[in-house]
Amino acid sequence: MGCVSVEDETLYALTGCTAVGKTALALDWAEANDAEIVSCDSLLFYRGLDIGTAKPTREDLGRVPHHLIDIRDASVAMDIGDYVKLAIATIEDIRSRGKRVLVTGGSGFYLKAFFAPVVDAVVVSPAVREQVLEIEASEGLQGMVRKLEEIDPNCRSEVDTENGRRVIRALERCLETGKTIRELKTEFAAQSNLLTEAPKRLVVLTRDRDQLNERIALRVSEMLKGGLIDEVARLKAEGFEANASASGSIGYRETLAHLRGEYDLDELKETIATNTRRLAKKQRTWFRTQLPQGKTIELDGESQVSVETIFK
């Protein structure tokens, strides 16, 4: 087995909001550059979520090896910590065969894992969780804040002490480690792994908003014609509602409501399209504020993007 070069160790990341046109460009670039694709789409993990996720077709999967697709039953949620471990193992395997790695998908938090720490290394013991629950039950939010101040007198400048969920999380970790919130934040930011340390090239695809909205409307129509309602009915019978990440995602939650009689077919179509447009807006904000600055490529309906220049 030969050594891979530094260039081969680059993680090429191609992202953009839903329906922007990632799949076609990813396939073309991967084919032209002897690369394999690692998905960072939070719904492609699940078997059976095919139509509503616009999952790559069998033909697509046959053109280029894809990884981290169809690896979980739809009823079992994927955890970001599990994803990081799987992504590291997958990339090591791809590199061992001298192939390049193309990361693609529109799920911002999973994509962020390639650029910055996202997994808390602190493991909170059941005993500490129980202790915090007892404080919450007997003394409420203010009691938890007082306990947190015993460990970290500066906690009010580090965490929103009016937010019960954040106070619980901070108190658990401070009790478990005996460290201040600032110390824990510093340790968290200093974490590194193969994903964060690898050299990377990031490209964000964009598209005129009106054009993107047309593509979203067309995609929703094609999903419904392609059997989305039957797909959701089958998944519902198989118990995928136990996984809120899957059953609560756009396309699936609206179709479940349709099956309950809450929407007619036209309302279903428009509601999915509206929620998808809102998702695209959130994705644009996330890519702009949560990821390092990369190259932006504006797509339109007429001109073709040269595969050779995508990451140049």
N, C-alpha and C positions, 0 to 999 in steps of 0.2 A: 504494500500500500504506500503510494507516494505522499510526500508532504504537500499540503495546500499552501498557496502563496498568500501574502497579506491581502492582495486584491480579492482573492477568492473568499477571504474571511469577511468581506464587507457584507453587511445586511442591507439589502436594497428594499426599501419600504415604499409601497405605492398605495395611497389612500385617497379618500374623497367621500363626499356624502352619498347617501343611497341613490341609486339609479344614475349616477354621473357617468358611468361607463368604465369602471375599473376592470371588469372581468376580461373584456376583449383585449385591452392593452396588456394586462398581466400575462395572458396566455401568449400573446405575440412576443413580448419581451423575454419571457422564460424560455420559449422555444429557440429564440435567436441567440440566447446567452447561456445555454446549457445549465439552466437553473431549475430548481424545484420550488413549488409554492407552499408557503406556510400560512394558513389562514389565521387571521385575528378578528374574525367575525363571530360575535357572541352567540349566534344561533346556528351556525353551520356545524357546531359540535354535535348537534342532536339528530339521531336517526329518525327519519320520518317527517322532519320539518323540511320539506323539499320545495313545494310550490310557493309557499308564503315567504320563503327566504331567498328566492331566486338562486337556489343552490346550483353550482356548476353542473352541467349535464354530463351524461356518460361520455359523450363525445369530447367535452372539455377535459374531463378527468383522464381520458385516454390520450390526449395530446401531451399533457404535462403531468408528472406526479404531483399530487396534492396531499397535504398533511393536515392533521387536526380537524378533519371533517368526518362526520358520522362516527364519533368515538364514544358517545354516551347515549343511553336510552333517554327518550324525551322526558321521562318522569324524574330523572336524576340531574340536579343542577350542577353546572360547572363552577368551580371556585377559582378565583384569580390565582391563588397559590398553586393549585393543581395545574393551571394553565402554564404558569411560568416554568414549572418543573418539566412538563411535557414539551414545551417549546425548546428548552435547553437541550433535552435529550434528542429531539428531532433535528435540531440544527447541527449538533455534533455528528449525528448519523449522516446527514446530507454532506457535510464537509468531509467526512471520512471517505466518501466516494468521489471527492474532487469536484463536486457540483457547487454552483452558486446558490444563494438563498434569496428568494423574493418573498417578502412578507406583504400580504395584501388583505384588505378588509376595511370596514368603516366603523368598527367598534372602538371608540376613542380610548376607553380605559385599558382595554387589552393591548392596543397599539402603544399606549404610553409605557407599558411594561418593558418595551425595548429601549426606552430612553431614560427612564428614571425608576427608582425603587417604588414599588406599589404594594409589596407584601410586608406586613408587620411581623418582625421576627419574634416578638414576645408571645409566648404561649401562656395564656392565663389558666391557672389550675381551677378545677371544680370548687375547691375550698375557698379560693379568693372570690369566685363568682358568687358563691353562696353568702359570703361575708358582705359583699356589696348589696346583694338583694335584701339581706336583713337590715342593713342601714337604710336602704331606700324605703322599706316597709315601715320601719319604726320612726325614722326621723325625716323622711322625705328628701327633696332636692337639697335643701339648705343643710341638712345633716351630712349629706354626701360631700357637699362643698367644704364644710368644716373639717371633715376627715381628710379631704384632699389637701387642705391648707396645712394640716399637720405635717404632711410629707413635703409639700411644695408651697411655701409661703407666697410665692409669686404666681400661683396658678391662675389667678384672675386675669393676668396679662397674657396668658398662654392659651386659654380655652374659654369659650362662651359659657359662663357659669349659669346662664339662664336656660341652656339647652341640656335637658336631662340626659339625652342619649350620649352626648359628647362628654358630659361629666362622668357618666357610668364608665365609658370607655377609658377615660383618663385615670379614673380612680382604680379601676382594675389593674391597669398596667403599672401605675405607681406603687400600688400595694404589692404586686407580684415581684417587682424589681427593687423597690426602695429608692428609685431614681426620680428626679424631677421631670416635669413635662419637657422642659428645654433639653435636658440630657437625652431623653428618649427621642425627641425630634432630631437631634444631632446624630444620634446613632442610626436612626432610620435613613436619613439623607446620605449617610456614608456607606450604606450597603452597596455592594456591587456583585454582578454575576456576568455570565457570558453575554446575556442580552444587552445589559447596560454598557459593558466595556467594549463591545465589538465596534469597529468602525462602521458608520452607517451613512447611507444616502437616502434622503427623504424627498418624495415627490407627492404633492397634493394636487389632485385633479379638481378643477372647478368648471362651472358651466353657467351660462346666462340663466337667470332665475326663471324667466318665462319658458325657456327651452327645457330646463330641468323639470318644471311643473308639468309640461306636456309629456315628458318621458315617464314621470311618476304616474300620471293618469293612464298612459298606455300600459305600463307595467301592471297596474291594478286590474285593468280590464283583462289582460292576458292571464293573470293569476286566477281570476274568477272563471274565465272560460276554460282554463286548464284543470280545474277541479279543486280549487282551494277549499270550498265548502265540504266536499267529501273528505278531503285530507284532514280537516279539523274535526269532523265527526268521528273519523277513525281514531285520531289521536285522543280525543275525549274519551272514547270507549276504552282506550288502552291506559288511561289514567294520567295523561300528561299535565292535567291541571294541578297535580301535586308539585310541579315545578313552576313557580311563579315567573321565573325568568323567561321561560318558553311560552307558557300560556298567557302571560300578560304582555307579550310583545305585540307590536303593531302588525295588523293583519290577522293575528290569531285571536286576540282579545275581542276584536270587533266581530269576527266570524262566530265566536262563541256566543256573543250577544245576539247575533242573527239567529243562531240555532235555538236560543231561548225565546225567540219571537220579538225581540226588542227593535230590530231593524228589518225593513223589507230589503229586497235585493238592491234597489237604487240607492237607498240610504246606506247600505253596507258599503257599496262601491265608493260613494262620496266621503263617508266617514274614514275609510282606510286612506284614501287619497289625501284628505285634509290632515290627518295625523302624521302621514308620511312627510308631507311638506313641512310640518312643524319639526319633525325629527331632523330633516335636512338642515333647517335653520340652526338647531342646537349643535349639530355636527360641525357646521361651519365655524361656529363660535369656539367649540372645543379645539378644533385643529389650530385655530389662530392663537388661542390663549394657553393651551396645555402642552403643546408640542414645540420642539425647537424649530426655528425658522428653516424651512427647506425650500425647494424649488416648486413654484406653482406653474401648472400648465392649464391654460384656458382651452377647453374643448368647445367645438361648435358643430353644427350639423353638416358642414360642407368640407372643411379642410381635414386632412389626415395627419396624424402625429407620426413622425418618423420614430420607429422603434429604437434606432441607433442613438437618438438624441434625448431620450427620456431622462436618463440619469447623467447626462453630460452637463 
